[in-house]
Amino acid sequence: MTATPLLGSPLPDGGTIGVPAPSTPYFNRSDVLRGVEWWEAQGYRIKLADGIWARDDYVAGDPEARARDVEAMFADPEVDVVQCLQGGFGAAQLLPYLDFDVMASNPKALCGFSDITALHVAIRQRTGLVTFYSNGLAGVGSHEVTPFSKNRLLSVLRGDTTGEIPRDPDDPYVRAICGGRATAPIVGGNLWLQVQTMGTPWEIELGGCIWFFEDVDSPPWFLDGFLEQLYRAGKLDGVLGVVVGDMHKSDWREERPEWPRTKSLEDVLELRLQRLGVPVLYKLPLGHGKHLAALPLGVTATLDADRRTLTIDEPALVRKS
C-alpha cells in the first residue's frame, strides 16, 4: 500500500471531463448524451473515450481496449477529470491490462461507484492516487439522480473536498453501532466488489484504515457471509473504524423470497462489526440510495461515532503550482 496520497488537481472553470466506459455500456444513447448535456450546461467540456459506444452485451467491449481508454483519459493533457460512464459489471476485467504508471504519472480525479470499486481499490493500492466514490456520467445525466448528489459532486471536484460528509437531506438519521473516534485514511467501496478482490493480485488492503462499504440488493445472509469471510481471512484485523453507507434494498421486504425467519440488516452489522472493537457508523448517504455524497477515498478522515460524523481532514485535490 502506498503511504503518501497522490492528488489530482481541482476541476478548473471550463475544464474537460474525460469519459471512458470500463464496465457496463450504455443501453440507450441518451444515457451518454444526457450526461454530456448536463456537464456542458455547467460550463464544462466533455471528451468521450474512443470506445464509449462499444458494446458486448453487459460489458463495454474488449477489456484490453477498455483499459487503453482509461489510460488515454489519464494521459490526455486536455482532460482534467476522469469520470467513468457508469458501474454495472466488468471493471475488474481491466486490471491485468492496466498500466498503473500512466495514472501515477498523470494524477487526476477518477469518479465512479459500485462496479468502479475494482478500479478504486487497485489504483489506490498500486499508485496512492486519491479517487472519488461518486456518480458517473450516466448518473449526472439521469433525472433520477438528485440535485443533492450532482451539486455535491460538482463542489468536490471544484476543490471543496474537506469537512463533514453531509447527511441524507430527506432522512438525516445516522446510527453509531459502536462508539469511539478514529483518524486514518478512508478506503473501500462496494462490498461485493471488495470481496471479489480476495485471492487476486489486487486483494483489498484495509490495515490502518477506516473501512467504508455499501451495497445494494444484499440481503442479511449475503452481508453476514461477506463480513464473516473478510473477518476469518484476517482482512479486518487492522481496521481502525468502519463506515457503513447505504445498504439499499438489502433489508427484509415482502417482494423478495426470504427465509421463514431472518435477522435484520442491523442485527448482522451489530453481530459482525461490534467484535472488532472500533467505532462503527451507519447510514450516511454513500451508495445506491436516493442520494450519493461524493466521497474521496485514500485521504485522512476522522470518524467520530459519538458525534455520528465522518469528516475529511485533508485536501483530496490540490492546485499545481
Beta strands, then each sheet from edge to edge (+ up, - down):
strand 1: 16-19
strand 2: 45-48
strand 3: 81-83
strand 4: 109-112
strand 5: 131-133
strand 6: 163-164
strand 7: 175-178
strand 8: 181-190
strand 9: 210-216
strand 10: 241-248
strand 11: 280-287
strand 12: 295-297
strand 13: 300-304
strand 14: 309-312
sheet 1: 2+ 1+ 3+ 4+ 5+ 12-
sheet 2: 6+ 14- 13+ 8- 9- 10- 11- 7+
end
